[in-house]
Amino acid sequence: MARPLSATVDLDAILQNYRYAKKLQPTCKAFAVVKSNAYGHGAVEVSRYLDEEVDAFAVAAIEEAITLREAGIVSPILLLEGVFEGEEWALCEKHGFWSALENAQQLDELHASHAKIEKVFLKLDSGMHRLGVDKETAPAFVTALKDSGQVGEVVLMTHFSCADDLSDLATMQQLAYFEQTRQSIGDIEASVANSAAIMKWSVPEGGWIRPGIMLYGISPFAEVSGRAVGLRPAMTLSSKVISTRKLTQGDRVGYGLGYIAEDDHVLATVAVGYGDGYPRHAENGTPLRIDGRAACLAGRVSMDMITVRMQDLADDPAMGQEVVLWGGDVPVEEVANYAGTIGYELVTRMTARPHYRYIRDAGSQ
C-alpha cells in the first residue's frame, strides 16, 4: 500500500491543446514547451506522447534536453535559456539541439567551439529587460552567426512581459520594437508568441509560436479558467480522506488554531500538504471535492496533511473517500487564486511524492 496521493495526467488533453494552439496561429510552426518537467506533468511521458506530432520541443536548459534524448525523443529540442558553459555547444551539436543566444560571451564560445548548430534563436530584449540583445546590436549578431559557417539558420526571438493583460500597451510596444529590429535585419524568421499571445494577440505570420502553460489546459489569463478559453485541463490531483472527527461550535483547528468551527460538523483529514506541492498559503475556503461533493479547506495547510469540511454541513465525509484537490470541477486557477498565486506555480511545484498516472483519453478515467 502507498500514500493515496496521485496526479492523473490526460496525455490526449495535452495533444489536443497543442493542436488548438496551431489552429489559432495556422501559419506558424509550434514548439511544445516542456520545461520544468513539463510544468509538473512529466516531461518524458508528455514528450514521448507528442513526439510524432510536434514540430519541436522547448526546454529551459541542456540537462532537460539530454534527459529527453536519453528517453528516445527524436524531435528537435530548443534550449530557451541557451548554453551556460562553452562546452555545451559541442553537446548541442552531438544531440542536434537548437539554442537561444543572447549575449557576446555565448557568441564567442560558439565560435571557439567550432560546433555546427542547425538553428540559433537570437533573443531580442524588446522591453522585458531580462535577457537579449538590443535593436542596435541585433543586426551585427545575426551577421556574425550567419558568417560563422556554423549555423544553419538564425531566428529572431523575443518574449512578452504583459501578453496576459489585454489592457496593457506594453505588448504592442514590444511588437513594434521587434518589427523595427526585424526590418533592419532583413529576411529572418520570427518567434514571439507565448501562450497568452497565441490566444489573444495578432503576431507575425510564419515562424514559431511557443505554447507552454496552455498545453496543460491552464489559462494564462488571471481569473479565467482553462476551460473558459477552450482548453482541456490535463491534470487531476487527488487524494483520500484518512481520518474524520466531529467538531462542536467553537472548536479550533490546525497550526495556529486558525480555523474556528461556526457550527457542529464533521472534519476530514486528507493526505496532502505543502511537502507535496499543495500551496501552504491556501486560505480557509479553498475549494475541493470529496466524493464529488463540494468541500473546502478548514485550517492551515501542514507539510503532509490538510483538514477540510463539506460545504453542505449536512454531508458527512467518510474514511477512504476520494478528494479532488484540483482538476475536473475544481479549476486549478481557482485554487491558485485562494493561495495568492497562479496555476503555473501550483502545477510546476509538484514533487515526486504523488503517484503519477498517465491516461490517453479522459474517458478512460
SULNOR-V767772 format. One record per pair of residues at least 4 apart in sequence whose C-alpha atoms are under 7 Angstrom apart, sorted by sequence separation. I is the first residue (numbers start at 1). J is the second residue. D is the distance in Angstrom with one decimal. If there is no record, write none. Layout:
BEGIN
((I,J,D) (I,J,D))
END
This chain:
BEGIN
((10,14,6.9) (11,15,6.4) (12,16,6.1) (13,17,6.1) (14,18,6.2) (15,19,6.3) (16,20,6.1) (17,21,6.3) (18,22,6.5) (19,23,6.2) (20,24,6.3) (21,25,6.6) (22,26,5.3) (34,38,3.8) (35,39,6.4) (36,40,6.5) (37,41,6.4) (38,42,5.4) (42,46,6.0) (43,47,5.8) (44,48,6.0) (45,49,6.4) (46,50,6.3) (47,51,5.6) (50,54,6.0) (61,65,6.7) (62,66,6.1) (63,67,6.3) (64,68,6.6) (65,69,6.4) (66,70,6.1) (67,71,6.2) (68,72,6.5) (69,73,4.9) (88,92,6.2) (89,93,6.4) (90,94,6.2) (91,95,6.1) (92,96,5.6) (93,97,6.5) (103,107,6.6) (104,108,6.1) (105,109,6.1) (106,110,6.1) (107,111,6.4) (108,112,6.2) (109,113,6.0) (110,114,6.6) (125,129,5.9) (133,137,6.4) (134,138,6.0) (137,141,6.5) (138,142,6.3) (139,143,6.2) (140,144,6.1) (141,145,6.2) (142,146,6.1) (143,147,5.9) (144,148,6.0) (169,173,6.3) (170,174,6.1) (171,175,6.1) (172,176,6.2) (173,177,6.2) (174,178,6.0) (175,179,6.1) (176,180,6.2) (177,181,6.3) (178,182,6.1) (179,183,6.1) (180,184,6.4) (181,185,6.5) (182,186,6.2) (193,197,5.0) (194,198,6.1) (195,199,6.4) (196,200,6.1) (197,201,4.8) (211,215,6.3) (214,218,5.3) (224,228,6.5) (225,229,6.9) (226,230,6.5) (227,231,4.9) (247,251,6.1) (253,257,4.8) (254,258,6.6) (272,276,6.3) (273,277,6.8) (274,278,4.6) (282,286,6.4) (289,293,5.2) (290,294,6.6) (301,305,6.7) (302,306,6.0) (326,330,4.8) (327,331,5.5) (331,335,6.7) (332,336,6.1) (333,337,6.2) (334,338,6.5) (335,339,6.5) (336,340,6.2) (337,341,5.8) (341,345,6.9) (342,346,6.8) (343,347,6.5) (344,348,6.2) (345,349,5.9) (346,350,7.0) (34,39,6.6) (37,42,5.0) (38,43,4.5) (59,64,6.3) (68,73,5.5) (69,74,6.8) (83,88,5.9) (92,97,4.6) (101,106,6.4) (110,115,6.7) (133,138,6.0) (146,151,6.2) (193,198,5.5) (213,218,5.8) (214,219,6.1) (219,224,6.3) (226,231,5.0) (227,232,6.0) (252,257,5.1) (253,258,6.4) (273,278,5.3) (274,279,5.6) (289,294,4.7) (290,295,6.3) (301,306,5.1) (310,315,6.3) (325,330,7.0) (326,331,5.8) (327,332,6.3) (336,341,5.1) (337,342,6.6) (359,364,7.0) (37,43,4.5) (59,65,6.4) (83,89,6.9) (92,98,6.8) (125,131,6.0) (145,151,6.3) (162,168,6.8) (182,188,7.0) (214,220,6.8) (219,225,5.4) (226,232,6.7) (252,258,6.8) (253,259,5.2) (272,278,6.9) (274,280,5.2) (288,294,6.3) (289,295,5.1) (326,332,5.2) (336,342,5.0) (125,132,4.3) (213,220,6.7) (218,225,6.7) (219,226,4.2) (226,233,6.5) (252,259,5.4) (253,260,6.6) (288,295,5.3) (336,343,5.5) (22,30,6.6) (124,132,4.5) (125,133,5.5) (162,170,6.3) (163,171,5.8) (218,226,4.6) (252,260,4.5) (287,295,6.0) (288,296,5.5) (299,307,6.0) (34,43,5.7) (123,132,4.6) (124,133,4.9) (125,134,5.6) (162,171,6.1) (217,226,5.3) (251,260,5.7) (252,261,6.4) (287,296,4.5) (298,307,5.5) (333,342,6.4) (123,133,6.3) (124,134,5.9) (193,203,6.8) (250,260,5.7) (251,261,5.4) (286,296,5.2) (287,297,6.6) (297,307,6.2) (298,308,4.7) (333,343,5.0) (336,346,6.8) (160,171,6.2) (250,261,5.1) (285,296,4.9) (286,297,5.1) (297,308,4.4) (298,309,6.2) (332,343,5.8) (65,77,6.6) (142,154,6.8) (249,261,5.1) (250,262,6.2) (285,297,5.1) (296,308,5.5) (297,309,6.6) (248,261,6.8) (249,262,5.2) (284,297,5.0) (285,298,6.6) (295,308,6.8) (296,309,5.7) (217,231,4.8) (247,261,7.0) (249,263,4.5) (284,298,5.1) (295,309,5.6) (296,310,6.4) (194,209,6.6) (195,210,6.7) (217,232,4.7) (218,233,6.1) (248,263,6.4) (249,264,5.0) (284,299,6.1) (295,310,4.0) (296,311,6.6) (191,207,5.7) (193,209,5.0) (194,210,5.0) (195,211,4.7) (217,233,3.7) (248,264,4.2) (294,310,6.2) (295,311,4.8) (62,79,6.3) (82,99,5.1) (190,207,4.8) (191,208,4.7) (192,209,6.5) (193,210,5.8) (194,211,5.5) (195,212,5.8) (216,233,5.9) (217,234,5.7) (247,264,5.5) (248,265,6.6) (294,311,5.6) (57,75,6.9) (61,79,5.3) (82,100,4.5) (189,207,5.2) (190,208,6.4) (191,209,5.8) (194,212,6.8) (195,213,6.5) (216,234,5.2) (247,265,5.4) (56,75,5.5) (57,76,6.2) (58,77,5.4) (59,78,6.2) (60,79,5.5) (61,80,6.8) (78,97,5.9) (79,98,6.3) (80,99,6.6) (81,100,6.1) (82,101,5.5) (98,117,6.5) (101,120,6.7) (195,214,5.7) (246,265,5.9) (247,266,5.9) (56,76,4.8) (57,77,4.7) (58,78,4.6) (59,79,5.4) (60,80,4.9) (61,81,6.1) (76,96,6.9) (77,97,5.2) (78,98,4.5) (79,99,4.7) (80,100,5.5) (98,118,6.4) (99,119,6.8) (100,120,5.6) (101,121,6.1) (102,122,6.0) (246,266,4.4) (247,267,6.7) (56,77,5.7) (57,78,6.2) (58,79,6.1) (59,80,5.9) (60,81,5.5) (61,82,6.7) (76,97,6.3) (77,98,6.0) (78,99,5.3) (79,100,6.0) (89,110,6.2) (98,119,5.2) (99,120,5.1) (100,121,4.4) (101,122,5.0) (102,123,5.1) (245,266,5.6) (246,267,6.1) (280,301,5.2) (32,54,6.7) (51,73,6.4) (58,80,6.5) (93,115,5.8) (98,120,5.9) (99,121,6.1) (100,122,5.7) (101,123,6.0) (244,266,6.7) (245,267,5.4) (31,54,6.9) (34,57,6.8) (35,58,6.7) (86,109,5.0) (90,113,6.6) (93,116,5.7) (100,123,6.5) (244,267,5.6) (245,268,6.7) (31,55,6.1) (32,56,6.4) (33,57,5.7) (34,58,6.0) (35,59,4.2) (44,68,6.0) (51,75,6.1) (86,110,6.9) (89,113,6.5) (93,117,5.7) (196,220,5.5) (244,268,4.5) (30,55,5.8) (31,56,4.9) (32,57,4.7) (33,58,4.6) (34,59,5.6) (35,60,5.3) (48,73,6.4) (90,115,5.5) (92,117,7.0) (195,220,6.5) (243,268,5.8) (244,269,6.1) (29,55,6.3) (30,56,6.9) (31,57,5.0) (32,58,6.1) (33,59,6.1) (47,73,7.0) (89,115,6.1) (243,269,5.1) (31,58,6.0) (44,71,6.7) (241,268,6.2) (242,269,5.8) (274,301,6.7) (241,269,5.7) (242,270,5.6) (273,301,6.0) (274,302,6.3) (275,303,4.8) (102,131,6.4) (103,132,6.7) (241,270,4.6) (242,271,6.5) (273,302,5.4) (274,303,4.8) (275,304,6.0) (102,132,4.5) (103,133,6.5) (240,270,5.8) (241,271,6.9) (273,303,4.6) (274,304,6.6) (291,321,5.7) (102,133,5.8) (120,151,6.8) (239,270,6.8) (240,271,6.3) (273,304,4.0) (290,321,6.5) (291,322,5.3) (9,41,6.6) (119,151,6.2) (122,154,6.9) (124,156,7.0) (126,158,6.5) (128,160,6.7) (156,188,6.7) (164,196,5.2) (239,271,6.1) (272,304,5.0) (273,305,4.7) (290,322,5.7) (291,323,6.4) (117,150,6.1) (118,151,5.6) (119,152,5.7) (120,153,6.5) (121,154,5.8) (122,155,6.0) (123,156,6.3) (124,157,5.9) (125,158,6.4) (128,161,5.5) (155,188,6.1) (156,189,6.2) (157,190,5.9) (158,191,6.6) (159,192,5.8) (163,196,5.5) (239,272,7.0) (271,304,6.2) (272,305,4.7) (273,306,6.1) (290,323,4.4) (116,150,4.5) (117,151,5.0) (118,152,4.6) (119,153,4.8) (120,154,5.0) (121,155,4.6) (122,156,5.0) (123,157,4.8) (124,158,5.1) (155,189,4.9) (156,190,5.0) (157,191,4.6) (158,192,5.1) (163,197,5.5) (271,305,4.9) (272,306,6.2) (289,323,5.5) (290,324,6.5) (11,46,6.5) (15,50,6.5) (115,150,6.3) (116,151,6.0) (117,152,6.4) (118,153,6.3) (119,154,5.8) (120,155,6.3) (121,156,5.7) (122,157,5.7) (123,158,5.5) (155,190,5.7) (156,191,6.3) (157,192,5.7) (270,305,5.6) (271,306,6.9) (289,324,5.1) (114,150,6.9) (121,157,5.9) (269,305,6.7) (270,306,5.4) (288,324,5.7) (289,325,6.8) (269,306,5.8) (270,307,6.2) (288,325,5.0) (11,49,6.9) (269,307,4.5) (288,326,6.6) (259,298,5.9) (268,307,5.6) (269,308,6.4) (259,299,4.8) (267,307,6.6) (268,308,5.3) (258,299,5.8) (267,308,5.8) (268,309,6.2) (258,300,6.6) (267,309,5.2) (288,330,6.0) (266,309,6.7) (287,330,6.8) (139,184,7.0) (254,299,5.2) (255,300,6.0) (135,181,5.3) (139,185,5.3) (253,299,5.7) (254,300,5.7) (127,174,6.1) (126,174,5.2) (265,313,6.0) (287,335,6.5) (268,317,6.4) (286,335,6.1) (266,316,6.1) (126,177,6.0) (126,178,6.2) (286,338,5.7) (283,338,5.8) (164,220,6.2) (282,338,5.5) (283,339,6.2) (164,221,5.2) (282,339,3.9) (281,339,5.1) (279,339,6.3) (279,346,7.0) (277,346,6.8) (277,349,5.3) (277,350,4.6) (244,318,6.8) (276,350,6.1) (277,351,6.1) (244,319,6.8) (276,351,5.4) (243,319,5.9) (241,318,6.8) (242,319,5.7) (276,353,6.0) (241,319,5.2) (242,320,6.2) (276,354,7.0) (241,320,5.0) (240,320,5.4) (241,321,5.5) (240,321,5.4) (241,322,6.7) (240,322,4.6) (241,323,6.8) (239,322,5.9) (240,323,5.2) (238,322,6.9) (239,323,5.1) (238,323,5.4) (239,324,6.6) (238,324,4.4) (237,324,6.1) (238,325,5.5) (237,325,5.5) (237,326,5.4) (236,326,5.7) (237,327,6.5) (236,327,4.2) (235,327,6.0) (236,328,6.8) (233,327,6.9) (225,331,6.5) (225,333,6.0) (218,343,6.7) (213,344,6.7) (25,198,6.7) (24,198,6.8) (24,199,6.8) (21,198,6.8) (28,205,6.3) (33,210,6.5) (27,205,5.8) (28,206,4.4) (29,207,6.1) (30,208,5.4) (31,209,6.3) (32,210,6.6) (33,211,6.1) (27,206,5.0) (28,207,5.2) (29,208,4.8) (30,209,4.8) (31,210,5.1) (32,211,6.0) (33,212,4.8) (28,208,5.4) (29,209,6.3) (30,210,5.9) (31,211,6.5) (32,212,6.6) (28,209,6.4) (21,211,6.7) (17,214,6.7) (18,215,5.6) (17,215,5.0) (17,217,6.8) (14,215,5.2) (14,216,5.5) (17,231,6.0) (17,232,6.6) (13,232,5.5) (13,233,6.7) (14,234,6.2) (13,234,5.5) (11,234,6.9) (10,234,4.9) (9,234,5.4) (10,235,6.5) (9,235,4.6) (8,235,5.6) (9,236,6.6) (7,235,6.5) (8,236,5.1) (7,236,5.6) (8,237,6.4) (7,237,4.5) (6,237,5.9) (7,238,6.4) (6,238,5.5) (5,238,5.8) (6,239,6.3) (5,239,4.3) (4,239,5.2) (4,240,6.0) (5,271,6.7) (4,271,6.8) (5,272,6.8) (40,347,5.2) (39,347,6.1) (40,348,4.2) (39,348,4.5) (40,349,6.7) (40,350,5.7) (36,348,6.5) (7,354,6.1) (11,358,6.7) (6,354,4.7) (7,355,6.1) (8,356,5.9) (9,357,6.2) (10,358,6.1) (11,359,6.0) (12,360,5.0) (5,354,5.0) (6,355,4.5) (7,356,4.8) (8,357,4.7) (9,358,4.9) (10,359,5.0) (11,360,5.2) (12,361,5.4) (5,355,6.3) (6,356,5.7) (7,357,6.2) (8,358,5.9) (9,359,6.2) (10,360,5.8) (10,361,6.1) (10,362,6.0))
END
